[in-house]
Structure formats: structure tokens, C-alpha cells
């Protein structure tokens, strides 16, 4: 789910995923990306500037995972006594006054706009 979270947050390339705080190995990351593509959750296009670079994006099926990710994040906040990544802290602040439904709808729509911009680069 880390890769799906990162795609939602705007990361697109293998190199960007490697910068995630989880420090996932290259072989595991490559395997996860292939798995997401085989499951129809993510797809990729080649970068216009460098055809060796794959730019990953979520399909509609992948976007439909957002409510599950949302609940997992808030479950963690309620039930685990641990420090959160600065991204998560900002997330909680930004969506503090919204209902889960509003947050989910806003983020799904926002991602669809980002995806359309990416696909126009094709």
C-alpha cells in the first residue's frame, strides 16, 4: 500500500518512490509496481523527455482504494502510539474539519485531475 499512497501523493517515477521514508529495496519496489499493474491498480506511460523513465499512475480501480487507505491512516492514528511522518501530520491538519466522505471525495477528484495532466503529456 506504500506505493499506492505515494502515487496518490504525486510520486510518479521509480526514483521518486525510492526516496520514500520506508526505504523499500529496488527489487521489492519493482515487484510491487509489476503486481499493481497486473492487478489493474496502476499503469505507466513513458516519459517524453527520457523514454527509459516510466511514469506510474493509478487507474480508476486504484483510485477506488482511497477510502481503504484513508481508514487505515485514521485507524493508525487512533490505535497506534507512534510518531507519524511529517506528511501524515500535515494530512491530519489539512483535513481536520472535513468529514471522511468530504476528504475522500476531495482527494479522489484531486488525483483524477493530476492523472489527466500526466496523461496529456503522452
FIKOLZA-1660 file (N, C-alpha, C; in steps of 0.1 Angstrom, whole numbers, plus 5000, padded with zeros to 4 digits):
% residues 122
   i   px   py   pz ch aa at
   1 5008 4988 5000  A  X  N
   1 5000 5000 5000  A  X CA
   1 5009 5013 5000  A  X  C
   2 5021 5011 5004  A  X  N
   2 5030 5023 5004  A  X CA
   2 5031 5029 4990  A  X  C
   3 5033 5021 4980  A  X  N
   3 5034 5026 4967  A  X CA
   3 5021 5033 4962  A  X  C
   4 5010 5027 4965  A  X  N
   4 4997 5034 4962  A  X CA
   4 4996 5047 4969  A  X  C
   5 5000 5048 4981  A  X  N
   5 5000 5060 4989  A  X CA
   5 5009 5070 4982  A  X  C
   6 5021 5066 4978  A  X  N
   6 5030 5075 4972  A  X CA
   6 5025 5080 4958  A  X  C
   7 5018 5072 4951  A  X  N
   7 5012 5076 4938  A  X CA
   7 5002 5087 4941  A  X  C
   8 4993 5084 4951  A  X  N
   8 4983 5094 4954  A  X CA
   8 4989 5107 4958  A  X  C
   9 5001 5107 4964  A  X  N
   9 5008 5119 4968  A  X CA
   9 5016 5126 4958  A  X  C
  10 5015 5121 4945  A  X  N
  10 5022 5128 4934  A  X CA
  10 5035 5122 4929  A  X  C
  11 5040 5111 4936  A  X  N
  11 5052 5105 4931  A  X CA
  11 5048 5097 4918  A  X  C
  12 5057 5097 4908  A  X  N
  12 5054 5090 4896  A  X CA
  12 5064 5081 4891  A  X  C
  13 5077 5083 4894  A  X  N
  13 5088 5075 4888  A  X CA
  13 5094 5066 4899  A  X  C
  14 5101 5056 4894  A  X  N
  14 5108 5046 4903  A  X CA
  14 5117 5054 4912  A  X  C
  15 5125 5064 4907  A  X  N
  15 5134 5071 4916  A  X CA
  15 5127 5079 4927  A  X  C
  16 5115 5085 4924  A  X  N
  16 5107 5092 4934  A  X CA
  16 5102 5082 4945  A  X  C
  17 5098 5070 4940  A  X  N
  17 5094 5060 4950  A  X CA
  17 5105 5056 4959  A  X  C
  18 5117 5055 4954  A  X  N
  18 5129 5051 4962  A  X CA
  18 5132 5061 4973  A  X  C
  19 5128 5074 4971  A  X  N
  19 5130 5084 4981  A  X CA
  19 5120 5083 4993  A  X  C
  20 5111 5074 4993  A  X  N
  20 5101 5073 5004  A  X CA
  20 5108 5069 5017  A  X  C
  21 5103 5074 5028  A  X  N
  21 5109 5071 5041  A  X CA
  21 5110 5056 5045  A  X  C
  22 5102 5048 5039  A  X  N
  22 5102 5034 5042  A  X CA
  22 5115 5026 5037  A  X  C
  23 5122 5032 5028  A  X  N
  23 5135 5027 5023  A  X CA
  23 5133 5013 5017  A  X  C
  24 5123 5011 5009  A  X  N
  24 5120 4998 5002  A  X CA
  24 5131 4995 4993  A  X  C
  25 5135 4982 4991  A  X  N
  25 5146 4978 4983  A  X CA
  25 5141 4979 4968  A  X  C
  26 5151 4981 4959  A  X  N
  26 5148 4982 4945  A  X CA
  26 5140 4970 4939  A  X  C
  27 5145 4958 4944  A  X  N
  27 5138 4946 4938  A  X CA
  27 5124 4945 4944  A  X  C
  28 5121 4948 4956  A  X  N
  28 5108 4948 4962  A  X CA
  28 5099 4958 4955  A  X  C
  29 5104 4970 4953  A  X  N
  29 5097 4981 4946  A  X CA
  29 5093 4977 4932  A  X  C
  30 5103 4971 4925  A  X  N
  30 5100 4967 4911  A  X CA
  30 5089 4956 4911  A  X  C
  31 5090 4947 4920  A  X  N
  31 5080 4936 4921  A  X CA
  31 5066 4942 4925  A  X  C
  32 5065 4952 4934  A  X  N
  32 5052 4958 4938  A  X CA
  32 5046 4965 4926  A  X  C
  33 5054 4973 4919  A  X  N
  33 5049 4980 4907  A  X CA
  33 5043 4971 4897  A  X  C
  34 5050 4960 4894  A  X  N
  34 5045 4950 4885  A  X CA
  34 5032 4943 4890  A  X  C
  35 5032 4941 4903  A  X  N
  35 5020 4935 4909  A  X CA
  35 5008 4944 4907  A  X  C
  36 5010 4957 4910  A  X  N
  36 5000 4967 4909  A  X CA
  36 4995 4968 4894  A  X  C
  37 5004 4967 4885  A  X  N
  37 5000 4968 4871  A  X CA
  37 4992 4956 4867  A  X  C
  38 4997 4944 4871  A  X  N
  38 4990 4932 4868  A  X CA
  38 4976 4931 4874  A  X  C
  39 4974 4938 4885  A  X  N
  39 4961 4938 4892  A  X CA
  39 4952 4949 4886  A  X  C
  40 4957 4957 4877  A  X  N
  40 4949 4968 4872  A  X CA
  40 4948 4980 4881  A  X  C
  41 4956 4981 4891  A  X  N
  41 4955 4992 4900  A  X CA
  41 4964 5004 4896  A  X  C
  42 4974 5001 4889  A  X  N
  42 4983 5012 4883  A  X CA
  42 4987 5008 4869  A  X  C
  43 4991 5018 4862  A  X  N
  43 4996 5017 4848  A  X CA
  43 5008 5027 4847  A  X  C
  44 5015 5026 4836  A  X  N
  44 5026 5036 4834  A  X CA
  44 5026 5041 4819  A  X  C
  45 5032 5052 4817  A  X  N
  45 5035 5057 4804  A  X CA
  45 5050 5060 4804  A  X  C
  46 5056 5062 4793  A  X  N
  46 5070 5065 4792  A  X CA
  46 5071 5081 4792  A  X  C
  47 5081 5085 4799  A  X  N
  47 5084 5100 4800  A  X CA
  47 5087 5105 4786  A  X  C
  48 5082 5116 4782  A  X  N
  48 5085 5122 4769  A  X CA
  48 5100 5126 4768  A  X  C
  49 5105 5131 4779  A  X  N
  49 5119 5136 4779  A  X CA
  49 5130 5124 4780  A  X  C
  50 5126 5113 4785  A  X  N
  50 5135 5102 4787  A  X CA
  50 5127 5089 4786  A  X  C
  51 5127 5082 4775  A  X  N
  51 5119 5070 4773  A  X CA
  51 5123 5059 4782  A  X  C
  52 5134 5060 4789  A  X  N
  52 5137 5049 4799  A  X CA
  52 5129 5051 4812  A  X  C
  53 5124 5062 4814  A  X  N
  53 5117 5065 4827  A  X CA
  53 5102 5062 4825  A  X  C
  54 5097 5053 4834  A  X  N
  54 5083 5050 4834  A  X CA
  54 5076 5060 4845  A  X  C
  55 5065 5065 4841  A  X  N
  55 5057 5074 4850  A  X CA
  55 5044 5066 4853  A  X  C
  56 5043 5063 4866  A  X  N
  56 5032 5055 4870  A  X CA
  56 5020 5063 4875  A  X  C
  57 5008 5058 4873  A  X  N
  57 4996 5065 4877  A  X CA
  57 4985 5054 4881  A  X  C
  58 4976 5058 4889  A  X  N
  58 4965 5049 4894  A  X CA
  58 4954 5049 4883  A  X  C
  59 4949 5037 4881  A  X  N
  59 4937 5035 4873  A  X CA
  59 4925 5039 4882  A  X  C
  60 4913 5038 4876  A  X  N
  60 4901 5041 4884  A  X CA
  60 4900 5030 4895  A  X  C
  61 4904 5018 4892  A  X  N
  61 4904 5007 4902  A  X CA
  61 4913 5011 4914  A  X  C
  62 4925 5017 4911  A  X  N
  62 4934 5021 4921  A  X CA
  62 4929 5033 4929  A  X  C
  63 4922 5042 4922  A  X  N
  63 4917 5054 4929  A  X CA
  63 4906 5049 4939  A  X  C
  64 4899 5039 4936  A  X  N
  64 4889 5033 4944  A  X CA
  64 4894 5027 4958  A  X  C
  65 4907 5026 4959  A  X  N
  65 4913 5022 4971  A  X CA
  65 4915 5033 4981  A  X  C
  66 4912 5045 4977  A  X  N
  66 4915 5056 4986  A  X CA
  66 4907 5055 4999  A  X  C
  67 4894 5051 4999  A  X  N
  67 4887 5050 5012  A  X CA
  67 4893 5040 5022  A  X  C
  68 4899 5030 5016  A  X  N
  68 4906 5020 5025  A  X CA
  68 4918 5026 5031  A  X  C
  69 4926 5033 5022  A  X  N
  69 4938 5039 5027  A  X CA
  69 4935 5050 5038  A  X  C
  70 4925 5057 5035  A  X  N
  70 4920 5068 5045  A  X CA
  70 4917 5061 5058  A  X  C
  71 4909 5051 5058  A  X  N
  71 4906 5044 5071  A  X CA
  71 4918 5038 5078  A  X  C
  72 4927 5033 5070  A  X  N
  72 4940 5027 5076  A  X CA
  72 4948 5038 5083  A  X  C
  73 4949 5050 5077  A  X  N
  73 4956 5061 5083  A  X CA
  73 4950 5065 5096  A  X  C
  74 4937 5067 5095  A  X  N
  74 4930 5071 5108  A  X CA
  74 4929 5060 5118  A  X  C
  75 4929 5048 5114  A  X  N
  75 4929 5037 5124  A  X CA
  75 4943 5037 5131  A  X  C
  76 4953 5039 5123  A  X  N
  76 4967 5040 5129  A  X CA
  76 4968 5052 5139  A  X  C
  77 4962 5063 5135  A  X  N
  77 4962 5075 5144  A  X CA
  77 4955 5072 5157  A  X  C
  78 4943 5065 5156  A  X  N
  78 4935 5062 5168  A  X CA
  78 4942 5051 5177  A  X  C
  79 4948 5041 5171  A  X  N
  79 4952 5029 5178  A  X CA
  79 4967 5027 5180  A  X  C
  80 4975 5033 5173  A  X  N
  80 4990 5031 5175  A  X CA
  80 4996 5043 5181  A  X  C
  81 5004 5041 5191  A  X  N
  81 5011 5052 5198  A  X CA
  81 5024 5053 5192  A  X  C
  82 5025 5061 5182  A  X  N
  82 5038 5063 5175  A  X CA
  82 5039 5076 5168  A  X  C
  83 5051 5080 5164  A  X  N
  83 5053 5092 5156  A  X CA
  83 5048 5090 5142  A  X  C
  84 5043 5100 5136  A  X  N
  84 5039 5100 5122  A  X CA
  84 5048 5107 5114  A  X  C
  85 5049 5103 5101  A  X  N
  85 5057 5110 5091  A  X CA
  85 5052 5125 5090  A  X  C
  86 5060 5134 5087  A  X  N
  86 5055 5148 5085  A  X CA
  86 5044 5150 5075  A  X  C
  87 5044 5141 5065  A  X  N
  87 5033 5142 5055  A  X CA
  87 5020 5139 5062  A  X  C
  88 5020 5128 5071  A  X  N
  88 5008 5124 5077  A  X CA
  88 5003 5135 5087  A  X  C
  89 5012 5141 5094  A  X  N
  89 5009 5152 5103  A  X CA
  89 5002 5163 5096  A  X  C
  90 5008 5167 5084  A  X  N
  90 5002 5178 5076  A  X CA
  90 4988 5173 5071  A  X  C
  91 4987 5160 5067  A  X  N
  91 4974 5155 5062  A  X CA
  91 4963 5157 5073  A  X  C
  92 4966 5153 5086  A  X  N
  92 4957 5154 5096  A  X CA
  92 4952 5169 5099  A  X  C
  93 4962 5178 5098  A  X  N
  93 4958 5192 5099  A  X CA
  93 4949 5197 5088  A  X  C
  94 4953 5193 5076  A  X  N
  94 4946 5198 5064  A  X CA
  94 4931 5193 5064  A  X  C
  95 4929 5181 5069  A  X  N
  95 4916 5176 5068  A  X CA
  95 4908 5175 5081  A  X  C
  96 4913 5182 5091  A  X  N
  96 4908 5182 5104  A  X CA
  96 4893 5185 5105  A  X  C
  97 4888 5195 5097  A  X  N
  97 4874 5199 5098  A  X CA
  97 4865 5192 5088  A  X  C
  98 4871 5183 5080  A  X  N
  98 4863 5176 5070  A  X CA
  98 4858 5163 5075  A  X  C
  99 4846 5159 5070  A  X  N
  99 4841 5145 5072  A  X CA
  99 4850 5136 5064  A  X  C
 100 4850 5123 5068  A  X  N
 100 4857 5113 5059  A  X CA
 100 4852 5113 5045  A  X  C
 101 4839 5114 5043  A  X  N
 101 4834 5114 5029  A  X CA
 101 4839 5126 5021  A  X  C
 102 4840 5138 5027  A  X  N
 102 4845 5150 5021  A  X CA
 102 4859 5148 5017  A  X  C
 103 4867 5143 5027  A  X  N
 103 4881 5141 5024  A  X CA
 103 4884 5132 5013  A  X  C
 104 4876 5121 5013  A  X  N
 104 4878 5110 5003  A  X CA
 104 4874 5116 4989  A  X  C
 105 4863 5123 4988  A  X  N
 105 4858 5128 4975  A  X CA
 105 4868 5139 4970  A  X  C
 106 4873 5148 4979  A  X  N
 106 4882 5158 4975  A  X CA
 106 4895 5152 4970  A  X  C
 107 4900 5142 4977  A  X  N
 107 4913 5136 4973  A  X CA
 107 4912 5128 4960  A  X  C
 108 4901 5121 4959  A  X  N
 108 4899 5113 4946  A  X CA
 108 4898 5122 4934  A  X  C
 109 4890 5133 4936  A  X  N
 109 4889 5143 4925  A  X CA
 109 4902 5150 4922  A  X  C
 110 4909 5153 4932  A  X  N
 110 4922 5160 4930  A  X CA
 110 4932 5151 4923  A  X  C
 111 4932 5138 4926  A  X  N
 111 4941 5129 4919  A  X CA
 111 4937 5127 4905  A  X  C
 112 4924 5126 4902  A  X  N
 112 4920 5125 4888  A  X CA
 112 4925 5136 4879  A  X  C
 113 4925 5148 4885  A  X  N
 113 4930 5160 4878  A  X CA
 113 4945 5158 4875  A  X  C
 114 4952 5154 4885  A  X  N
 114 4967 5152 4883  A  X CA
 114 4969 5141 4873  A  X  C
 115 4961 5131 4873  A  X  N
 115 4963 5120 4863  A  X CA
 115 4960 5125 4849  A  X  C
 116 4950 5133 4848  A  X  N
 116 4947 5138 4834  A  X CA
 116 4958 5146 4829  A  X  C
 117 4964 5155 4838  A  X  N
 117 4975 5163 4833  A  X CA
 117 4987 5154 4829  A  X  C
 118 4990 5143 4836  A  X  N
 118 5000 5134 4833  A  X CA
 118 4998 5128 4820  A  X  C
 119 4986 5123 4818  A  X  N
 119 4982 5116 4805  A  X CA
 119 4982 5125 4793  A  X  C
 120 4980 5138 4795  A  X  N
 120 4981 5147 4784  A  X CA
 120 4995 5149 4779  A  X  C
 121 5005 5145 4787  A  X  N
 121 5019 5146 4784  A  X CA
 121 5023 5136 4774  A  X  C
 122 5015 5126 4772  A  X  N
 122 5017 5114 4763  A  X CA
 122 5021 5118 4749  A  X  C
% end
